Amino acid sequence: MLSVLRPQARRHVRAVSTAQFVNTSMMDAEAMMRNMLKEMEDQSGGGVEMDRTEMKDKAVHMASMAPARVSGYKRGRPLRVFSKGSTLLQDALYNKGVAFSPSERERLGLRGLLPPRFYDLKQQYDLFISQYQEVTEQVEQGHASPLDQWKLLQGLKHLNRVLYYLALMENFQSMAPIVYTPTIGDICLNWSKLWVAGRHKEMYFSMKDKGEMAAMVYNYPVAEVDLIVVTDGSRVLGLGDLGVNGAGICIGKMDLYIAGAGFYPSRIIPVALDLGTDNAKLREDPLYLGSPEPKPKGEEYFAYVDEFIKAMRRRYPHALIHFEDFETERARELLRRYRHNSFVFNDDIQGTAAVTLSAFLGYVRATGVELRDLRILCAGAGSSALGILELTAQYIAKETGMSEEEARKKFYVLDSKGLIGTGRKGLNVDKAMFVADAPDQLDLLEAAKFSKPHILFGCSTIGGLFTDDVLTEVASHHDNPLIMPLSNPTSKAECTIEAAVRCTEGRAIFASGSPFADTATPAGGVMYGNQCNNAFVFPGIAMGATLSGATRVNDEMLMAAAQRLSECVSENEVAMGKLFPRVENIRGVTEHVTAAVGICAIETGVATGGGRGIDWTADDLAAQVRPFMWEPDYVTYIDSTWQPQHEM
């Protein structure tokens, strides 16, 4: 084939990995060959020729070189697999281990490659959980750490994705903090030591790849992708700029998307944009795997990101691009640039805003405070904090008829200099929206005295910022204030639940970013450790947008997600101080959020319905969504070379 291509087109073909044909049928592979040739012809000015026979031969050749692939996946139906023997066993997505049946072992070339004993999925699950519980006991006794639990889980993930995600789904409350916050913070800090080639199927793009990203995208071995989770590592949790080590946060987020929403495991790409790091300690570390140079500034930086987005859009035009843990100014600028004309989502800004708004709505239900009267004191003026307040102002305006400006008058925001008050100079456009009619640069205690807030929340990443004096002051103005230390990981939380109990006499309602256990109050009740976990909303936002065929994620969809999540908590639960549903029911919650977001996307004109046969007006919409959510279960495999015999 290369002999008939012009030089530019030949270089393009060589840059395209043969593994791009993974997860496609032979017919799809041929169609991809035609599309790729058309692209090359457009780029090279013609000179590309291939007849159908040559095209089919090339597709067969590429299919034979690719990892295990499937054709025509539908839940519960047999899968046609294109690989056999040891190649199949090395593919974690399709490897069943000793759960391959005798007939599968025969037809897929596995006899002699596995021990003769057969275990079904439940037996495999029980065996793994017993191993995991042993490590958990060692952690509880101080003989191991959560990092050891993470390593055990990742070892399983590398061998058997179905079993891994079954374990995660069945134990979501206890395992989610291991695969994501707070443990993922330690993983990212040690990423260069923990990284294993090929284990997580992530991609890396660096400044050295400028001008080549469009070709590099084709090295990823999956033809169809629904979701791309990308970070530049510039603000990982509350740990600062970790550069390429931020890849770990995208992998953790991918796991929550799969377990929480049922995205198909091979249709998510975690990506680290290695655009250097401003962390001098990392740059000097000889084990650091990223580029040991400072990040570019201004438009030079955004040019790299723009090339990446265009490259992904070219190959995966319908995939949602999820921005994760970008530094505040860059995060807000990227969202500003792309949200109105591209299918993008920033969980730190939009997801955090939606889940926190849901907590506010639960608080209003629990206390009877009117939305229009809600007074909020915020410690922190980063992307997450301002995103929360912007969405809350929009929601209050929509529900009460007030203007957003009027709603913001009851919001009080502290940045590194103190309360943003009258007379403050040099504010950027985002902070300027939240100048309070109050003395400038009050400290947190003074601001609490002045604002008399119903809600105190923090996105400051300053552990212990909510001192006893501050908590006591907030509790002096309202019977049941809402205390929300949202910073991650736990070491960065503005206060503990024990401090909230002590300083408010157990009267406060509590919600946090990192998990805290329910705690007894002096009156004999319980202060619930509500975790304001983005996992309640971002899986459903992404799945609702994807299934509905949305082309953008707008604020109305975020408000719909927040409202539906709040409705998942009963009146009795809210009255007890519970703001969120049980995290063990994450899939059930996601079904409802998906439905609300999909309906809203259609009603606001950014989606057409998705063409999947879902009746978005049906009463049982959540149940209609369920079949599109991947379930970790084994199905029968059929050799791809088998063809049914036609009757004469």
ABEGO torsion letter per residue (X at the ends): XAAABBAAAAAAAAABBAAAABGBBAAAAAAAAAAAAAAAAAAAGEGBBBBAAAAAAAAAAAAAABBBBBBGBBBGBBBBBABBEAAAAABAAABAEAABBAAAAAAAGABGABBABBBBAAAAAAAAAAAAAAAAAAAAAGABBAAAAAAAAAAAAAABAAAAAAAAAAAAAAAAAAABOAAAAAAAAAAAAABBBGAAGBBBBBAAABGAAAAAAAABABABBABBBBBAGABBEAAEBAEAAAAAAAAAAAAAAAAAAGBBAAABBBBBBBAEBABAAAAABAABABBBBBBBBEAAAAAAAAAAAAAAAAABAABBBBBBGBBAAAAAAAAAAAAAABBBBBAAAAAAAAAAAAAAAAAAAAAGBBAAABBBBBBEABAAAAAAAAAAAAAAAAAAGBBAAAAAAABBBBBAAEBBBBGBBGBBAAAAAABBBBBBGBBAAAAAAAAGBABBBBAAGBBGABBAAAAAAAAAABABBBBBBABOBAAABABBAAAAAAAAGGABBBBBABBBBBBBBAAGBBBBBBBBBAAAAAAAAAAAAAAAGBABBBAAAAAAAAAAAAAABBAAAAAAGBABBBAAAAAAAAAAAAAAAAAAAAAAGABAGGGAGBBAABAAAAAAAAAABBBBBBBBBBBAABBBBBBX
